[in-house]
Amino acid sequence: MAQQPDQLPKAEVSNADTSTSKPKAPKAAKAPIGAKLNSEPNDLSKPQPAPKAAKAPKAKKKAKDDDDLDLLADLEFDLAADQLIGDENPTQSTLSISADPAFDNHKAGFVSIVGKPNAGKSTLMNQLIGEKLSIITSRAQTTRHRIFGLLNGEDFQIVYSDTPGVIQPKYELHRSMMRFVNASLEDADLVLFVTDLFEDFDETDVIEKLKRVEVPVFLLINKIDLAKTPDQVEERIAIWKERLQTELVVPISALLGQGTASLFDEIIKRLPNHPPYFPKEDLTDRSERFFASEIIREKLLTNYRKEVPYSCEVIVQDFKERGDDMLYIRADILVERSSQRAIIIGHQGEALKKVGVQARADMETFFGKKVYLETHVKVEPDWRNKANKLKYFGYSS
């Protein structure tokens, strides 16, 4: 049995937070975010790579005539929907969806959000869907994975895709992150390129990627709430129009939501007619286990400095329900060196305890349940450069 935090001996490297205080009550108007997530078996012992959402693959062979072409298109749609829906009899399910008159005027599409680190991509997606799915810190490279956020309406489904900031890779981890970005551009119906009012125009690598995109691109100039004068925003818009040809330029404040209503209207106009890619009740493609690990990683980024938080990975080894109102979560925090392990734990485990207390509070709000959180710090040398480890951690793309 895990010990309480205030009973930890000096050499202990685990942090079990079992405070009996009541969890923060979720807003009365809506259920906790965790209640809307994909559930998973309680006895999972290994992290699972997130499934990819697939769009209908393009035809690689030319049909001999129009009838062949129609048949090929039908088969492609069946295959793509099979991968997404995952029913026991997916083909039958797909055919019923495609034949449902309710979807004749339904719009659905993938909207990829790309840009440099710290441009405000995660803040924007959270603002657009009205929930906090992506973790947000002031540190660069906070987002490591591609995360889908779904916005559903009666006649539309927007699949927003938050992506890692575009960087020059230094580790195999970075190369995996850039593969997430490339994949998001390949299957996008629309791309939102996010820059900000104070960017030093070093987005050449992003621009080169966008030149190969064959779908509409919106340029979003973020952080206009920090502009000293209106002219500052107008000047930045003029400069960008000379640098990059895009379909639309939209000044926004992702933090305050300024400009996002008109942005939504423009996105809807450009979505293709298509049945929903995901069930309408879904909020994201990610599991509860994933968000538990991201909450812990967010606290590592906010509590530690320099290279230490970037050397960390969080793996949730156990995620189990205990009764109706308690979650048991056991997580490993992996670092690359013993010296980093000592920093994470801190004197008499106090630093690790602080991370655990903060993470547990956010988890209780997110999941709407009390949380028993147990964390352990382990050394995994050079994990950021080990392809097999990265694949195990869910970074394959």
Secondary structure, 3 states (H helix, E strand, C coil): CCCCHHHCCCCCCEEEECCCCCCCCCCCCCCCHHHHCECCCCCCCCCCCCCCCCCCCCCCCCCCCHHHHHHHHHHHHHHHHHHHHCCCCHHHHHHHHHCCHHHCCCEEEEEEEEECCCCCHHHHHHHHHCCCCCCCCCCCCCCCCCEEEEEEECCEEEEEEECCCCCCCCCHHHHHHHHHHHHHHHCCCEEEEEEECCCCCCCHHHHHHHCCCCCCEEEEEECHHHCCCHHHHHHHHHHHHHHCCCCEEEECECCCCECHHHHHHHHHHHCCECCCCCCCCCCECCEHHHHHHHHHHHHHHHHCCCCCHHHCEEEEEEEEECCCCEEEEEEEEEECCHHHHHHHHCHHHHHHHHHHHHHHHHHHHHHCCEEEEEEEEEECCCHHHCHHHHHHCCCCC
